[in-house]
Amino acid sequence: MNKYKQIPVALTIAGSDSGGGAGIAADLKTFASLGVHGTVAITSVTAQNTYEVTGIYDVTPDMVRKQIEAVYNDFGIDAAKTGMLSNALIVEEVANTLKSYDFPLVIDPVMVSKSCAPLLREDAVNILIKKLIPRATVITPNIPEAEKITNMKILNLDDARKAAKIIVEEFGAKAAIVKGGHMKGEESIDVLYYNGEFREFVGKRINTKSDHGTGCSFSASITANLAKGYGIVESIKIAKELISNAIFYGLPLGKGHGPVNPISYMEIPYHKYMVYIEMKNALKLLDEKQELIAKLIPEISTNLAMALPRFYARSIDDVIAVPGRIRKFKDKLIFAKEPEFGASDHVARALLKFMDYFPEYRSAANIAYNDDIKRIIEKLNFSYSYYDRKYEPKDVKEKEGGSMQWGIEFAIKNMSIKNMSNPLDIIIDYGDFGKEPGAIIFGKTANEVVGKMIKIAELL
């Protein structure tokens, strides 16, 4: 990248996907998630969704060339990638055009769609091998593509290494990474051959149907990182991290293979920061109103928690809370001022279960419960339900951490039918032998929950 350019520019030379899962749609989302401006040269317009390709309309080779030139002449290009090139004439035109430029090039040798539709015609493969691969900074074939390029069967890691070496030493790519997604095993291992050495990039295999656009996003990530000035190895390392994240948080849309979610790489840190700021403000309010709030602290102490948006809140590690809980000494509160993710078990599990029913209610806090508090809840017109541990099944009671989820579900199912469309403000736990009664307040934000706590405390 030009050291004086503040915003790197990457180009994708690829086809469109009307379903938004692969092709230029996946590439542009990936570029954006890595802070790179994305530009396009469309090679083909496809009519496709998550389970089929119903039409392919190729752009003329001349128009593909003009798109590349138009982008370069105005923006400059810090790195580019190819995806679906469709036919021999487009492959040849792209190869000839790119001879004029020296920016890094990533080749994703797209041959077949996720729904098994051919995206590169047979007569184009040899031209790809002879004219375009020698221009590649990095080429990213999956196993079927690497088999097609090298004319060898790939059954294991040794075969993948041989294929990667052939693509570099015989066909002229600077680096080749053979992806291990089609292999079996608990890990997905990608094999890189570069500078005469092999490297492996290992990730946990994720069993999901939301994997449409995997190859596009992976190669686009490498491209974006090269555009930002990273070396080949570092670019692939970041890309492996991004694509693992994108698959894990893939979007369960459509009837077939849902899209991967490269935006999650940027979106999750954003949500974590925003939740952290929300919690800091809520804890500041707690501190200011501590003499009031101290009236509500039960013997087991209190915690205040807030989760990431429901789609990203998969475990208690995705819920921010107060380490060590919130305790009281006389009319003062004692608590850590810095919230942390994973700091709550009790309230976090209750919140995650509640969000299964009311996903927009992302915060909760537990408080004491008695007859006076019940009268105040009713006076304030807070909606509430309850659970009684005497109805708790024995197998749930014996399971570590199972009671909380059971209780929340019990309380929600005991709501009156007319109130099912409105989330509860409070769920009451009547307690049990050796279990203190309590209540959990729910709200959309941590500040909303603290506000409800203050209203109750003011009347207590």
Backbone torsions as a table, in degrees:
resi	resn	phi	psi	omega
1	MET	NA	139.5	173.1
2	ASN	-57.5	122.9	-172.9
3	LYS	-65.0	-17.2	179.9
4	TYR	-91.2	-7.3	-179.7
5	LYS	-86.9	126.1	-177.1
6	GLN	-80.2	-31.0	-176.8
7	ILE	-118.9	113.4	178.5
8	PRO	-66.1	150.2	179.6
9	VAL	-121.6	128.2	175.9
10	ALA	-120.2	148.0	-179.8
11	LEU	-117.8	134.4	170.7
12	THR	-111.2	127.2	177.5
13	ILE	-108.0	97.9	-168.4
14	ALA	-163.3	178.3	179.4
15	GLY	-90.9	164.2	176.7
16	SER	-92.8	154.7	176.8
17	ASP	-126.7	112.3	-177.0
18	SER	-63.7	-19.6	176.4
19	GLY	-83.9	-5.0	175.7
20	GLY	72.4	12.6	-175.1
21	GLY	-96.9	-33.6	-175.5
22	ALA	-129.2	-167.5	176.9
23	GLY	60.8	-147.0	-174.9
24	ILE	-63.9	-27.1	178.0
25	ALA	-62.8	-48.4	178.1
26	ALA	-64.4	-39.9	-178.4
27	ASP	-63.2	-46.6	-177.7
28	LEU	-66.1	-38.2	176.6
29	LYS	-63.1	-40.4	-179.3
30	THR	-68.1	-45.2	176.8
31	PHE	-55.2	-47.1	-177.4
32	ALA	-63.2	-39.5	-177.6
33	SER	-66.3	-19.5	179.7
34	LEU	-105.5	10.1	175.3
35	GLY	75.5	30.5	-179.3
36	VAL	-118.4	137.6	176.9
37	HIS	-76.5	126.5	-177.6
38	GLY	-99.1	136.5	174.7
39	THR	-125.3	163.5	-172.9
40	VAL	-136.2	148.9	164.7
41	ALA	-128.2	103.8	-174.5
42	ILE	-78.9	128.3	-179.8
43	THR	-97.6	-29.4	-175.1
44	SER	-158.4	143.3	175.6
45	VAL	-103.8	122.7	-179.7
46	THR	-112.7	146.2	170.0
47	ALA	-101.3	105.7	-177.2
48	GLN	-151.2	162.2	176.0
49	ASN	-136.5	-152.4	-175.6
50	THR	-79.8	-10.4	-176.3
51	TYR	-130.6	-6.3	178.3
52	GLU	-160.1	156.9	170.8
53	VAL	-110.2	118.5	-175.7
54	THR	-104.6	-7.1	178.7
55	GLY	-167.3	146.0	177.3
56	ILE	-135.2	126.1	178.3
57	TYR	-125.6	110.0	-177.0
58	ASP	-80.3	138.5	172.6
59	VAL	-76.6	151.9	178.8
60	THR	-67.7	146.9	178.2
61	PRO	-54.8	-38.4	-180.0
62	ASP	-61.6	-39.0	-179.8
63	MET	-70.3	-34.6	175.5
64	VAL	-62.1	-46.1	179.6
65	ARG	-61.0	-43.9	-178.3
66	LYS	-62.8	-35.6	177.8
67	GLN	-64.8	-43.0	179.4
68	ILE	-62.5	-46.2	-178.5
69	GLU	-65.1	-40.9	-179.3
70	ALA	-61.3	-42.8	179.4
71	VAL	-65.3	-48.8	-175.9
72	TYR	-62.5	-42.5	-174.6
73	ASN	-67.4	-21.7	-179.5
74	ASP	-104.9	-54.3	-174.1
75	PHE	-87.8	-30.4	-162.0
76	GLY	77.4	159.5	-179.5
77	ILE	-130.3	122.7	-179.8
78	ASP	-88.3	-25.0	174.2
79	ALA	-168.1	154.3	-179.6
80	ALA	-137.8	162.3	174.3
81	LYS	-138.4	154.5	170.6
82	THR	-112.9	148.2	174.8
83	GLY	-126.3	-118.9	178.1
84	MET	-68.4	119.0	177.4
85	LEU	-108.8	-14.1	167.3
86	SER	71.8	-60.5	-174.2
87	ASN	-135.6	169.4	-173.9
88	ALA	-62.5	-38.9	-177.5
89	LEU	-66.3	-38.7	178.4
90	ILE	-68.7	-42.6	178.2
91	VAL	-57.8	-45.9	-178.3
92	GLU	-65.1	-42.4	-179.5
93	GLU	-64.9	-42.6	178.7
94	VAL	-63.4	-44.9	179.9
95	ALA	-60.7	-45.0	-179.2
96	ASN	-67.0	-39.2	-179.4
97	THR	-66.5	-41.8	-175.4
98	LEU	-72.5	-13.0	175.0
99	LYS	-61.7	-25.3	-176.2
100	SER	-80.2	-9.0	-174.8
101	TYR	-124.5	152.4	-178.1
102	ASP	-115.7	13.9	177.8
103	PHE	-68.7	154.1	178.2
104	PRO	-58.6	143.0	-178.8
105	LEU	-129.1	128.1	174.5
106	VAL	-106.4	127.6	178.4
107	ILE	-108.5	117.2	169.4
108	ASP	-100.9	102.7	-171.7
109	PRO	-77.0	67.7	-175.1
110	VAL	-62.3	122.8	-178.4
111	MET	-121.3	-34.7	-176.0
112	VAL	-139.3	141.0	178.0
113	SER	-76.3	168.9	177.4
114	LYS	-60.5	-28.2	178.8
115	SER	-91.9	13.7	174.5
116	CYS	74.7	18.2	174.4
117	ALA	-83.1	136.3	179.7
118	PRO	-69.1	130.3	-179.0
119	LEU	-116.7	-1.8	174.2
120	LEU	-140.2	118.5	-176.0
121	ARG	-69.0	153.5	-173.7
122	GLU	-56.4	-41.1	-176.8
123	ASP	-71.7	-7.8	180.0
124	ALA	-91.0	-16.3	-174.3
125	VAL	-63.9	-46.4	-179.1
126	ASN	-63.7	-36.2	177.9
127	ILE	-67.8	-39.6	175.4
128	LEU	-57.4	-46.4	-177.8
129	ILE	-65.7	-45.8	-172.9
130	LYS	-80.5	-35.4	-170.6
131	LYS	-110.0	-28.5	-174.7
132	LEU	-102.5	-39.9	-178.7
133	ILE	-58.3	-38.2	178.0
134	PRO	-61.5	-17.7	179.3
135	ARG	-88.6	-7.5	-171.3
136	ALA	-74.6	131.9	166.8
137	THR	-76.0	-44.3	175.9
138	VAL	-141.3	137.1	171.4
139	ILE	-119.2	140.9	-168.7
140	THR	-125.2	59.8	-178.7
141	PRO	-73.8	144.8	165.4
142	ASN	-79.8	-179.1	-173.6
143	ILE	-63.8	-47.8	177.2
144	PRO	-58.6	-38.1	178.9
145	GLU	-68.7	-42.2	177.8
146	ALA	-63.8	-36.6	176.5
147	GLU	-63.8	-40.7	-179.9
148	LYS	-66.3	-41.9	-177.9
149	ILE	-69.6	-42.0	-173.8
150	THR	-94.9	-11.3	-176.9
151	ASN	59.0	40.4	177.1
152	MET	-136.7	155.7	179.1
153	LYS	-87.2	134.6	-179.9
154	ILE	-114.4	110.8	-176.4
155	LEU	-113.5	-16.5	-176.0
156	ASN	-154.8	-176.2	-177.6
157	LEU	-65.0	-36.9	177.8
158	ASP	-61.2	-41.5	177.3
159	ASP	-63.8	-39.6	179.2
160	ALA	-63.0	-39.3	177.2
161	ARG	-63.1	-44.4	179.6
162	LYS	-60.9	-42.8	-179.0
163	ALA	-64.2	-45.4	179.4
164	ALA	-60.5	-41.0	-180.0
165	LYS	-66.2	-40.9	178.1
166	ILE	-60.9	-44.9	-177.4
167	ILE	-62.1	-33.8	178.5
168	VAL	-81.4	-53.6	-169.9
169	GLU	-80.7	-27.9	-179.2
170	GLU	-101.7	-33.2	-175.6
171	PHE	-103.5	-11.4	167.8
172	GLY	97.6	4.0	175.1
173	ALA	-67.1	149.9	177.9
174	LYS	-70.9	-40.6	179.0
175	ALA	-146.0	146.0	177.3
176	ALA	-133.1	132.2	175.9
177	ILE	-122.5	114.8	178.7
178	VAL	-91.4	117.0	-174.1
179	LYS	-79.5	143.6	-173.7
180	GLY	-99.7	16.1	-177.0
181	GLY	-60.3	-28.5	-178.4
182	HIS	-87.2	-7.1	177.1
183	MET	-80.4	164.9	176.8
184	LYS	-95.1	165.3	178.5
185	GLY	124.1	166.6	-177.7
186	GLU	-76.0	-17.9	-180.0
187	GLU	-117.2	147.3	173.0
188	SER	-102.2	115.4	-173.7
189	ILE	-114.2	119.6	175.8
190	ASP	-98.9	134.4	-176.0
191	VAL	-108.6	120.3	178.2
192	LEU	-105.1	136.0	169.0
193	TYR	-118.6	121.0	-174.9
194	TYR	-157.6	134.0	179.3
195	ASN	56.9	35.1	177.6
196	GLY	76.3	9.8	-177.9
197	GLU	-129.0	152.8	175.0
198	PHE	-100.1	143.3	171.9
199	ARG	-135.2	149.2	177.9
200	GLU	-119.1	138.6	177.1
201	PHE	-117.1	114.0	-169.5
202	VAL	-109.0	135.3	175.3
203	GLY	-140.5	153.1	177.3
204	LYS	-67.4	133.2	178.6
205	ARG	-69.7	131.8	-177.3
206	ILE	-111.5	116.5	179.8
207	ASN	-84.1	107.9	-176.1
208	THR	-156.2	155.5	172.0
209	LYS	-95.0	-5.7	179.9
210	SER	-92.9	71.2	-175.3
211	ASP	-131.7	16.5	179.2
212	HIS	-73.3	126.5	-178.9
213	GLY	94.3	11.0	-178.5
214	THR	-57.6	-52.4	-177.6
215	GLY	-64.4	-38.3	179.6
216	CYS	-62.7	-48.8	-177.8
217	SER	-66.6	-37.2	179.0
218	PHE	-63.3	-49.9	-179.1
219	SER	-67.8	-35.2	178.0
220	ALA	-65.7	-35.9	177.7
221	SER	-65.1	-43.9	176.2
222	ILE	-58.3	-44.1	-179.7
223	THR	-60.5	-47.1	-179.6
224	ALA	-60.9	-40.9	-179.6
225	ASN	-68.3	-38.1	174.6
226	LEU	-63.5	-39.0	178.2
227	ALA	-62.6	-30.3	179.5
228	LYS	-83.0	-3.6	175.9
229	GLY	100.3	4.2	176.7
230	TYR	-72.9	153.9	174.6
231	GLY	-74.8	174.5	-175.7
232	ILE	-62.2	-49.0	-176.2
233	VAL	-63.8	-45.7	-179.7
234	GLU	-66.0	-36.6	178.6
235	SER	-62.8	-41.2	179.8
236	ILE	-70.9	-38.5	179.3
237	LYS	-59.4	-46.0	178.4
238	ILE	-65.9	-40.1	-179.5
239	ALA	-63.1	-38.3	178.6
240	LYS	-63.8	-40.4	178.5
241	GLU	-65.0	-45.8	-179.0
242	LEU	-62.9	-46.1	-175.0
243	ILE	-71.2	-33.2	175.1
244	SER	-61.1	-42.5	177.2
245	ASN	-64.4	-43.4	-177.5
246	ALA	-65.2	-33.7	178.1
247	ILE	-75.5	-44.8	-179.0
248	PHE	-58.4	-39.0	179.1
249	TYR	-102.4	29.9	178.1
250	GLY	-56.5	153.7	-173.4
251	LEU	-92.4	116.0	-178.3
252	PRO	-77.3	70.6	-177.6
253	LEU	-115.3	149.7	175.0
254	GLY	80.1	179.0	-176.2
255	LYS	-92.6	-13.3	-176.7
256	GLY	-116.2	-125.0	179.2
257	HIS	-87.3	110.3	179.4
258	GLY	-68.9	162.4	-177.1
259	PRO	-73.0	147.2	167.3
260	VAL	-69.1	168.8	-170.6
261	ASN	-128.2	73.8	-177.9
262	PRO	-64.5	-23.9	179.2
263	ILE	-63.4	-23.7	-179.9
264	SER	-58.7	-28.3	-179.4
265	TYR	-61.2	-33.8	178.1
266	MET	-95.7	-35.8	-171.4
267	GLU	-70.1	-39.9	-177.8
268	ILE	-64.1	-48.1	175.8
269	PRO	-59.1	-36.0	177.5
270	TYR	-61.8	-49.4	-179.4
271	HIS	-63.5	-37.8	178.6
272	LYS	-62.8	-41.0	179.1
273	TYR	-65.7	-44.8	-178.5
274	MET	-64.9	-38.8	177.7
275	VAL	-66.4	-39.7	177.5
276	TYR	-60.2	-45.4	179.5
277	ILE	-63.7	-41.9	177.6
278	GLU	-59.6	-44.8	-179.8
279	MET	-65.7	-40.7	178.9
280	LYS	-59.1	-42.4	179.4
281	ASN	-66.8	-40.0	179.2
282	ALA	-65.7	-39.9	179.2
283	LEU	-68.2	-32.6	175.8
284	LYS	-64.1	-41.8	177.8
285	LEU	-65.1	-40.7	175.6
286	LEU	-57.2	-44.3	-178.8
287	ASP	-62.8	-39.9	-179.0
288	GLU	-68.9	-31.7	-175.7
289	LYS	-109.1	27.6	-170.0
290	GLN	-65.1	-31.8	179.1
291	GLU	-64.7	-35.0	175.0
292	LEU	-70.9	-51.9	-173.7
293	ILE	-63.3	-30.0	-178.1
294	ALA	-57.3	-26.3	179.0
295	LYS	-65.1	-21.9	-173.1
296	LEU	-99.6	-3.9	-174.8
297	ILE	-77.5	121.6	179.1
298	PRO	-79.4	173.3	179.2
299	GLU	-60.4	-33.9	-179.1
300	ILE	-79.9	2.6	-177.9
301	SER	76.2	175.6	-175.2
302	THR	-121.7	151.4	165.9
303	ASN	-133.7	149.0	176.0
304	LEU	-115.3	129.4	-175.1
305	ALA	-135.2	153.8	173.2
306	MET	-145.6	136.3	-175.0
307	ALA	-101.2	159.6	166.5
308	LEU	-63.2	166.0	173.8
309	PRO	-51.2	147.1	-168.7
310	ARG	-52.1	-38.8	-177.9
311	PHE	-61.1	-32.2	-178.7
312	TYR	-97.4	-8.5	-179.3
313	ALA	-89.9	92.1	-175.2
314	ARG	-99.8	-22.2	-176.6
315	SER	-155.1	178.0	179.7
316	ILE	-64.9	-17.7	176.4
317	ASP	-71.0	-11.9	178.1
318	ASP	-100.7	14.2	179.4
319	VAL	-121.4	126.1	178.8
320	ILE	-92.4	142.3	-177.1
321	ALA	-156.1	-173.6	-176.3
322	VAL	-96.8	118.8	177.6
323	PRO	-60.4	131.2	178.4
324	GLY	77.7	4.0	179.5
325	ARG	67.4	179.6	179.8
326	ILE	-108.2	116.9	-176.9
327	ARG	-112.6	167.0	178.7
328	LYS	-126.2	148.0	171.0
329	PHE	-131.6	108.0	-172.1
330	LYS	59.5	-117.0	-179.2
331	ASP	-109.3	25.0	178.7
332	LYS	-116.0	151.8	177.4
333	LEU	-102.1	140.8	176.5
334	ILE	-120.0	115.8	179.8
335	PHE	-159.9	155.5	177.1
336	ALA	-71.3	136.7	-177.9
337	LYS	-82.4	-13.2	-179.5
338	GLU	-105.4	109.5	177.3
339	PRO	-71.9	155.8	-179.4
340	GLU	-138.1	148.8	173.4
341	PHE	-74.4	137.5	-179.7
342	GLY	83.1	9.7	-175.3
343	ALA	-84.2	-6.2	179.9
344	SER	-125.4	143.2	172.8
345	ASP	-111.2	-56.1	-175.9
346	HIS	-58.7	-60.2	-176.7
347	VAL	-70.5	-36.4	-179.4
348	ALA	-62.4	-43.3	179.3
349	ARG	-65.7	-39.3	176.8
350	ALA	-61.9	-42.9	-178.8
351	LEU	-65.0	-45.5	-179.3
352	LEU	-61.2	-40.6	177.9
353	LYS	-66.3	-42.7	178.5
354	PHE	-59.8	-39.0	-178.6
355	MET	-69.5	-18.3	173.1
356	ASP	-61.0	-29.8	-178.7
357	TYR	-100.5	-37.5	-176.8
358	PHE	-130.8	78.0	-170.0
359	PRO	-63.5	-22.3	-179.1
360	GLU	-78.5	-13.0	178.0
361	TYR	-90.8	96.1	-166.5
362	ARG	-105.7	7.2	-178.2
363	SER	-134.7	153.8	-179.8
364	ALA	-157.2	156.6	173.2
365	ALA	-149.6	141.5	177.0
366	ASN	-94.5	142.1	179.5
367	ILE	-133.8	173.2	175.7
368	ALA	-69.6	164.8	177.8
369	TYR	-144.0	133.7	173.4
370	ASN	-156.5	-176.9	-176.8
371	ASP	-63.1	-37.1	178.7
372	ASP	-62.9	-43.8	180.0
373	ILE	-66.0	-37.3	177.8
374	LYS	-60.9	-44.1	179.7
375	ARG	-61.5	-38.9	-179.6
376	ILE	-68.6	-42.4	177.5
377	ILE	-55.9	-44.5	-179.4
378	GLU	-69.4	-38.7	178.7
379	LYS	-63.0	-36.3	-179.6
380	LEU	-81.4	-0.8	-178.3
381	ASN	59.3	30.1	172.5
382	PHE	-72.8	135.3	176.0
383	SER	-77.0	139.5	-177.9
384	TYR	-149.1	158.3	171.3
385	SER	-139.6	-173.1	-173.8
386	TYR	-149.6	166.9	164.2
387	TYR	-138.4	147.1	-177.4
388	ASP	-118.2	119.0	-174.0
389	ARG	-66.0	-12.9	178.2
390	LYS	-69.2	-16.8	177.0
391	TYR	-94.4	-0.4	-175.7
392	GLU	-71.3	125.3	179.2
393	PRO	-60.5	148.7	-176.4
394	LYS	-61.2	-41.2	-177.8
395	ASP	-66.6	-31.9	176.5
396	VAL	-70.7	-43.5	-178.2
397	LYS	-61.9	-33.6	-177.6
398	GLU	-81.9	-15.5	-178.0
399	LYS	-86.4	127.3	-179.0
400	GLU	-60.5	123.5	176.6
401	GLY	79.9	3.2	-175.7
402	GLY	-83.2	-26.0	-173.9
403	SER	-62.0	-40.2	-174.6
404	MET	-64.1	-46.9	179.6
405	GLN	-64.2	-40.6	178.0
406	TRP	-60.7	-44.5	-177.7
407	GLY	-62.7	-43.8	179.8
408	ILE	-63.4	-44.0	180.0
409	GLU	-64.3	-42.1	178.2
410	PHE	-58.7	-46.2	-177.8
411	ALA	-64.8	-41.8	-178.8
412	ILE	-67.5	-40.2	179.5
413	LYS	-70.0	-17.7	177.7
414	ASN	-93.0	3.5	173.1
415	MET	-65.9	150.1	174.3
416	SER	-68.4	146.2	-175.8
417	ILE	-56.2	-37.0	-177.0
418	LYS	-67.5	-20.1	-179.1
419	ASN	-99.3	1.2	-174.4
420	MET	-62.0	-26.6	-178.9
421	SER	-79.6	-13.3	-179.5
422	ASN	-110.4	123.8	179.9
423	PRO	-60.3	150.6	176.4
424	LEU	-74.2	145.8	170.2
425	ASP	-81.3	-37.4	-170.3
426	ILE	-143.5	140.5	169.5
427	ILE	-119.2	129.3	-176.1
428	ILE	-101.0	135.7	173.6
429	ASP	-108.4	114.0	-177.1
430	TYR	-71.8	-6.1	177.7
431	GLY	80.8	-175.2	-176.7
432	ASP	-161.6	-179.2	177.1
433	PHE	-58.6	118.3	-179.2
434	GLY	79.5	3.2	-179.5
435	LYS	-119.1	117.1	-178.8
436	GLU	-66.8	134.5	172.6
437	PRO	-60.6	153.3	-179.8
438	GLY	-163.4	179.1	177.7
439	ALA	-144.0	153.7	176.3
440	ILE	-121.9	126.1	178.0
441	ILE	-94.9	135.8	180.0
442	PHE	-118.4	151.3	177.2
443	GLY	-162.4	170.3	-179.5
444	LYS	-71.9	-31.5	-179.7
445	THR	-135.2	165.0	178.1
446	ALA	-65.0	-36.0	178.7
447	ASN	-67.2	-34.4	176.5
448	GLU	-65.5	-41.0	178.4
449	VAL	-64.0	-45.4	178.8
450	VAL	-62.9	-37.7	177.1
451	GLY	-60.0	-40.4	176.6
452	LYS	-66.4	-38.9	177.1
453	MET	-60.4	-43.0	-178.4
454	ILE	-64.4	-42.2	-180.0
455	LYS	-60.3	-42.9	178.9
456	ILE	-65.6	-46.1	-176.0
457	ALA	-65.0	-34.6	-179.0
458	GLU	-63.5	-27.8	-178.8
459	LEU	-97.7	-1.8	-175.2
460	LEU	-85.3	NA	NA
